[in-house]
Amino acid sequence: MPAQAPLPSSHPVVVVGGGQAGLSVAACLQRRGIRPLVLERHRIGHAWEHQRWDSFCLVTPNWQCRLPDFPYDGDDPEGFMLREHVVAYVRRFAAAIAADVREGVGVEWLGGRGGGYRLRTTAGEIEAEQVIVATGGYHRPKRHRQAERLASTVLQLDARDYRNPDQLPAGSVLVVGSGQSGCQIAEDLFLAGRRVHLSVGSAPRSPRRYRGKDVVDWLDRMGYYAMPIDQHPEPRLVRSKTNHYLTGRDGGREIDLRRHARHGMVLHGRLRGISHDAVHFADDLAANLDQADAVYGRIRASIDAYIEREGIDAPEDPPYQPCWHPPASDDGSVDLRAEPLAAVIWCTGYAADFRWIDVPVFDGAGYPAHDRGVTPSPGLYFIGLPWLQTWGSARFSGVADDAEHLAETIRLRLQLTDARHERLECTALLGS
């Protein structure tokens, strides 16, 4: 990284994290005449570049990439950006807004100080009146508690460390978790000819295209992506729910695990335990597949209802018919003596880790209490969290709206602070 100026001892507004969320709020602040200092532990685009597999692409169409005053402007709005194109998009946005970003500066501790905050960073300490935490909500990979029982000869990777099939030793691979990452990684391995076992959980699935349009297009028209969390049918649960699995690969398509199973992918229920000579799974594969199909069907039904309500002329699609069902003879385990595993890839989600923030704004589960990113601690904010306000809050599609809201909140707070300082100065002058 090029040499950078030393950190100032203080700054009015500091943004922690230089991903799309941190850059978005910086852009909105600068539009209001407020130039924040953005601290980024790595290089802009690091997570997209180094924590995604080689064939990764977005599962939402390119037209949904709409950072502040910087929407997608390529020639394939209905397509799905590949990993390297996502990295380039974020870096072009950073260059366009020309924010004061300090790359290679990590924040180790954040605490309150007087009426503001103090940040201890890898480049020294800095005080700030207002701090925006833009580090996302996925920090620590979660693994099954019995992962340590696997033999040392088995390569274990978290989803963010998987790159491609050639990275793995020869032999069978177990992918644990059937959310977006798990299904796409299992498919990546399967299409490369690997022997793949997939532990299927309760993740729902979504159609890719339905009645002439991408389902994302229909849901956008239906207002789903603009729905605030307090209007969601399950506001207390939605933030922890697994995303629907589908893919943008090969121009975008559905992932039907039943079809993969019919062609040789080995599906199992939830991982139940690991012993010396076997991996054991729960007897819930059929139920999990049925549940995913039920969500798939409800999405189609909601689009049907919208089309009928709005009087839209749209082509009909045939009803979905399952092409495979789990055999009744499945004993729910993989015999490691007969089929040793070469690798296990854990796609079991991530936990938030805000232990570096020493400010009392968290609930008992470590989640920050906030109202659309505004915490009870004056001057401390969060952005880029899943369902901060809407489905798109942690995505390219909706982070701009949250950034606008926080930027305006911060502008008003700074304005009030300046007015208070002016009153104090006037009082002091009159007293003298």
C-alpha positions in Angstrom: 0.0 0.0 0.0 1.3 3.5 -0.7 2.5 5.7 2.1 -0.2 7.6 3.9 -0.3 10.6 6.1 -0.3 9.9 9.9 -3.6 9.8 11.7 -4.8 13.1 13.2 -5.2 13.1 16.9 -8.9 13.8 16.5 -11.5 14.0 13.8 -15.3 14.9 13.9 -16.5 11.8 12.1 -14.7 8.4 11.8 -16.0 5.5 9.7 -14.7 2.1 10.7 -14.6 -0.1 7.6 -14.1 0.7 4.0 -16.4 -1.7 2.3 -19.5 -0.7 0.3 -21.3 0.4 3.5 -18.5 2.5 4.9 -17.9 4.1 1.5 -21.6 4.7 0.9 -22.0 6.7 4.2 -18.8 8.6 3.4 -20.2 9.6 0.0 -23.5 10.8 1.6 -21.7 12.7 4.3 -19.4 14.4 1.7 -22.4 15.5 -0.3 -23.5 17.4 2.9 -20.1 19.0 3.3 -18.8 16.6 5.9 -15.6 14.8 5.1 -15.2 11.8 7.3 -12.0 9.7 8.0 -12.5 6.1 6.8 -10.3 3.4 8.4 -10.0 0.2 6.5 -8.0 -2.7 8.0 -7.1 -4.1 4.6 -7.3 -2.8 1.0 -10.6 -1.6 -0.5 -12.5 -4.7 -1.8 -10.5 -7.1 0.4 -13.4 -9.3 1.5 -14.8 -9.6 -2.1 -11.3 -10.5 -3.4 -9.9 -12.8 -0.8 -13.0 -14.3 1.0 -14.9 -15.6 -2.1 -14.2 -18.6 -4.3 -12.9 -18.3 -7.8 -16.2 -18.9 -9.6 -18.2 -16.6 -7.2 -20.7 -14.2 -8.7 -23.6 -12.2 -7.3 -27.0 -13.9 -6.9 -28.8 -10.6 -7.5 -28.9 -9.0 -11.0 -26.4 -6.2 -11.8 -29.1 -3.6 -12.0 -29.6 -3.9 -8.3 -26.1 -2.6 -7.7 -26.9 1.0 -6.9 -24.4 2.6 -4.6 -24.9 6.4 -3.9 -24.8 8.2 -7.3 -22.9 5.2 -8.6 -25.3 2.6 -10.1 -24.2 -0.2 -12.3 -23.5 1.2 -15.8 -22.2 -1.8 -17.7 -23.8 -3.5 -20.7 -25.3 -6.5 -18.9 -27.8 -5.2 -16.3 -29.7 -8.6 -16.2 -26.4 -10.4 -15.6 -24.5 -11.3 -12.4 -21.1 -9.8 -11.7 -18.2 -12.1 -11.2 -16.0 -11.8 -8.2 -13.3 -9.7 -9.9 -16.0 -7.4 -11.4 -17.4 -6.8 -7.9 -14.0 -5.9 -6.6 -13.5 -3.5 -9.5 -16.9 -1.9 -9.0 -16.2 -1.2 -5.3 -12.8 0.2 -6.1 -14.2 2.4 -8.9 -16.7 3.7 -6.4 -14.0 4.5 -3.9 -12.0 6.4 -6.5 -15.1 8.3 -7.6 -16.0 9.6 -4.2 -12.3 10.3 -3.3 -12.9 9.9 0.4 -10.1 10.1 2.9 -9.6 6.4 3.3 -6.7 5.0 5.3 -6.0 1.5 4.1 -4.1 -0.9 6.3 -5.4 0.7 9.5 -7.3 -1.6 11.7 -9.3 -0.5 14.8 -8.5 -2.6 17.8 -10.7 -0.9 20.4 -13.4 1.7 20.6 -14.6 3.3 23.8 -16.3 6.4 25.1 -14.4 9.4 26.1 -16.2 12.5 27.5 -18.8 13.5 25.0 -17.2 11.5 22.2 -15.1 8.4 21.5 -11.6 7.2 21.4 -10.3 4.6 18.9 -7.1 2.6 19.3 -5.8 1.6 15.9 -2.8 -0.1 14.4 -1.6 3.4 13.4 -2.1 5.1 16.8 -5.0 6.6 18.8 -7.6 9.0 17.5 -10.6 10.8 19.1 -13.9 11.3 17.3 -17.1 13.1 18.1 -19.1 10.5 16.0 -18.2 7.0 14.9 -19.9 4.8 12.3 -19.2 1.1 12.5 -19.3 -0.3 9.0 -17.7 -3.7 9.5 -20.7 -5.8 8.6 -22.1 -8.6 10.7 -20.2 -11.7 9.6 -16.9 -11.9 11.4 -16.2 -15.3 12.9 -16.9 -18.6 11.0 -19.1 -21.1 12.9 -18.3 -24.8 12.9 -20.1 -27.8 14.3 -18.9 -28.4 17.9 -17.6 -31.8 16.9 -15.4 -30.6 14.0 -12.3 -31.4 16.2 -13.2 -35.1 16.0 -12.2 -35.3 12.4 -8.9 -36.9 11.7 -5.9 -34.6 11.2 -5.6 -36.0 7.6 -8.9 -34.3 6.7 -8.5 -30.8 5.3 -11.0 -28.4 7.0 -11.9 -25.1 5.4 -14.5 -22.4 6.2 -16.5 -21.1 3.3 -14.5 -17.9 3.1 -11.2 -19.9 2.6 -12.5 -22.1 -0.3 -11.2 -21.1 -3.7 -11.6 -23.9 -6.2 -11.7 -27.8 -6.5 -8.0 -28.0 -7.3 -7.2 -26.5 -3.9 -8.5 -29.7 -2.2 -6.7 -33.1 -2.1 -8.1 -35.9 -4.1 -11.0 -37.8 -2.6 -14.6 -37.2 -1.3 -15.6 -33.8 0.0 -18.3 -33.1 2.6 -19.9 -29.7 2.5 -21.8 -28.8 5.7 -24.6 -26.3 5.3 -27.0 -25.6 2.5 -27.3 -21.9 2.5 -26.2 -19.8 -0.5 -22.5 -20.5 0.0 -22.9 -24.2 0.8 -25.1 -24.9 -2.2 -22.9 -22.9 -4.6 -19.7 -24.5 -3.3 -21.1 -28.0 -3.4 -22.2 -27.3 -6.9 -18.8 -25.9 -7.9 -17.2 -29.1 -6.7 -19.8 -31.3 -8.2 -19.6 -29.7 -11.7 -15.8 -30.2 -11.5 -16.4 -34.0 -11.1 -15.7 -34.3 -7.4 -17.5 -36.8 -5.2 -19.6 -34.5 -3.0 -21.6 -35.1 0.1 -23.8 -32.2 1.2 -25.4 -31.9 4.7 -28.7 -30.1 4.0 -30.2 -27.9 6.7 -33.3 -25.8 6.7 -32.2 -23.1 4.2 -35.0 -22.1 1.9 -34.7 -22.0 -1.9 -35.9 -19.5 -4.5 -36.9 -19.7 -8.2 -34.5 -17.9 -10.5 -36.9 -16.9 -13.2 -40.6 -17.1 -13.1 -43.3 -16.0 -15.5 -40.9 -14.2 -17.9 -38.8 -12.3 -15.4 -36.0 -12.8 -12.8 -37.7 -13.3 -9.5 -35.7 -10.4 -8.1 -37.4 -8.2 -10.6 -40.8 -9.4 -9.5 -40.0 -9.0 -5.8 -38.6 -5.5 -6.4 -41.9 -4.5 -8.2 -43.9 -6.0 -5.3 -42.0 -3.8 -2.8 -40.4 -6.6 -0.9 -36.9 -5.1 -0.9 -38.2 -1.7 0.3 -40.2 -3.1 3.2 -38.9 -1.9 6.5 -38.2 -4.5 9.2 -41.0 -3.3 11.5 -43.5 -4.3 8.7 -42.0 -7.7 8.2 -44.1 -10.6 9.4 -41.3 -11.9 11.5 -39.2 -8.9 12.6 -37.5 -10.6 15.5 -36.4 -13.6 13.4 -35.6 -12.3 10.0 -32.1 -11.0 10.9 -31.0 -14.5 11.8 -32.7 -16.3 8.9 -30.6 -18.1 6.2 -30.8 -16.6 2.7 -32.6 -18.5 0.0 -30.2 -20.5 -2.2 -30.0 -19.9 -6.0 -27.1 -18.8 -8.2 -26.1 -16.2 -10.7 -23.7 -18.7 -12.4 -24.0 -19.4 -16.1 -26.3 -16.4 -16.5 -28.4 -17.2 -13.5 -30.3 -20.3 -12.6 -32.0 -22.2 -9.8 -30.2 -24.7 -7.6 -32.4 -27.8 -7.3 -30.6 -30.1 -4.9 -33.0 -33.0 -5.9 -31.7 -32.7 -9.5 -28.1 -32.8 -8.3 -28.9 -35.8 -6.2 -30.4 -37.6 -9.2 -27.1 -37.1 -11.0 -24.8 -38.3 -8.2 -24.4 -35.6 -5.4 -25.0 -37.4 -2.1 -27.4 -35.5 0.2 -27.8 -36.0 3.9 -29.7 -34.3 6.7 -28.2 -32.1 9.3 -24.9 -33.1 10.7 -25.6 -34.8 14.0 -22.2 -36.0 15.1 -18.7 -37.3 14.2 -17.2 -40.5 15.5 -13.8 -42.2 14.8 -15.1 -44.1 11.8 -18.3 -42.3 10.7 -20.0 -39.0 10.2 -23.7 -39.2 11.3 -26.6 -37.2 10.0 -30.1 -36.6 11.3 -33.1 -38.2 9.6 -34.5 -34.9 8.3 -33.3 -34.7 4.7 -36.8 -35.3 3.2 -38.3 -32.7 5.6 -35.6 -30.2 4.8 -36.0 -30.6 1.0 -39.8 -30.4 1.3 -39.5 -27.3 3.4 -37.2 -25.6 0.9 -39.7 -26.5 -1.9 -42.6 -25.1 0.1 -40.8 -21.7 0.3 -40.1 -22.0 -3.4 -43.8 -22.6 -4.0 -44.9 -19.7 -1.8 -42.6 -17.3 -3.7 -44.2 -18.4 -7.0 -47.7 -18.1 -5.5 -47.0 -14.6 -4.2 -45.9 -13.6 -7.7 -49.0 -15.2 -9.2 -51.2 -13.2 -6.9 -49.4 -10.0 -7.7 -49.7 -10.6 -11.5 -53.4 -11.3 -11.1 -54.0 -8.3 -8.8 -52.2 -5.9 -11.2 -53.7 -7.4 -14.4 -50.2 -8.1 -15.9 -50.0 -10.2 -19.0 -47.2 -12.7 -18.2 -46.6 -16.2 -19.6 -47.5 -19.2 -17.5 -44.9 -21.6 -16.0 -45.5 -25.3 -15.4 -45.9 -26.4 -11.8 -42.8 -27.7 -10.0 -42.5 -31.5 -9.8 -39.8 -33.0 -7.5 -37.5 -35.2 -9.6 -35.9 -37.1 -6.7 -36.8 -38.3 -3.2 -34.4 -39.6 -0.5 -34.3 -43.4 -0.4 -35.9 -45.0 2.6 -32.8 -47.2 3.0 -30.4 -44.3 3.8 -28.8 -45.1 7.2 -27.9 -41.5 7.8 -24.1 -41.8 7.9 -20.9 -41.8 5.9 -18.6 -44.8 6.7 -15.1 -43.2 6.9 -13.5 -46.7 6.7 -15.1 -47.4 3.3 -15.0 -43.8 2.1 -12.4 -41.5 3.8 -13.1 -37.8 3.4 -10.4 -35.7 1.8 -11.9 -32.4 3.0 -14.8 -30.8 4.9 -15.9 -27.3 4.0 -17.9 -25.6 6.7 -20.7 -23.4 5.3 -22.5 -23.1 8.6 -22.6 -19.3 8.9 -20.8 -16.6 10.7 -21.2 -14.8 14.0 -20.8 -11.1 14.7 -17.9 -10.2 16.8 -18.0 -6.7 18.3 -16.0 -7.4 21.4 -13.6 -4.6 20.4 -16.4 -2.1 21.0 -16.4 -1.0 24.7 -19.6 0.9 24.6 -22.8 -0.4 26.3 -25.1 -0.7 23.3 -25.3 -4.5 22.9 -28.0 -7.0 23.8 -27.3 -10.3 25.6 -26.5 -11.9 22.3 -23.9 -9.4 21.2 -26.1 -7.6 18.7 -26.1 -3.8 18.8 -29.3 -2.1 19.8 -30.2 0.5 17.2 -33.0 2.2 15.4 -32.0 2.1 11.7 -28.3 2.2 12.7 -28.6 4.9 15.4 -27.6 3.5 18.8 -28.6 4.7 22.3 -25.1 6.0 22.7 -25.1 9.5 21.1 -22.8 9.7 18.1 -22.3 5.9 17.6 -23.9 4.3 14.6 -23.9 1.1 12.6 -24.4 0.5 8.9 -24.2 -2.5 6.6 -25.8 -5.0 9.1 -28.3 -7.6 7.7 -31.8 -6.1 7.8 -30.6 -2.9 9.5 -33.8 -1.5 8.0 -34.6 -3.5 4.8 -33.6 -6.6 3.0 -31.1 -4.6 1.0 -29.3 -3.0 4.0 -26.3 -5.3 3.8 -26.4 -5.4 0.0 -25.6 -3.2 -2.9 -29.3 -2.6 -3.5 -30.3 -0.9 -0.2 -27.2 0.3 1.6 -27.5 3.8 -0.1 -30.8 4.5 1.6 -29.4 3.6 5.0 -26.3 5.8 4.3 -28.5 8.7 3.4 -30.5 8.3 6.6 -27.3 8.2 8.8 -25.6 11.0 6.9 -28.6 13.3 7.5 -28.8 12.3 11.2 -25.1 13.1 11.6 -25.4 16.4 9.8 -28.2 17.4 12.2 -26.3 16.3 15.2 -23.2 18.3 14.1 -25.4 21.3 13.5 -26.8 21.0 17.0 -23.3 20.6 18.5 -22.1 23.7 16.6 -25.1 25.7 17.8 -24.5 24.6 21.4 -20.8 25.6 21.2 -21.9 29.0 19.8 -24.3 29.5 22.7 -21.6 28.6 25.2 -19.1 31.0 23.6 -21.7 33.8 23.7 -22.5 33.1 27.3 -18.8 33.2 28.1 -18.3 36.5 26.3 -21.3 38.1 28.1 -20.0 36.8 31.4 -16.6 38.5 30.8 
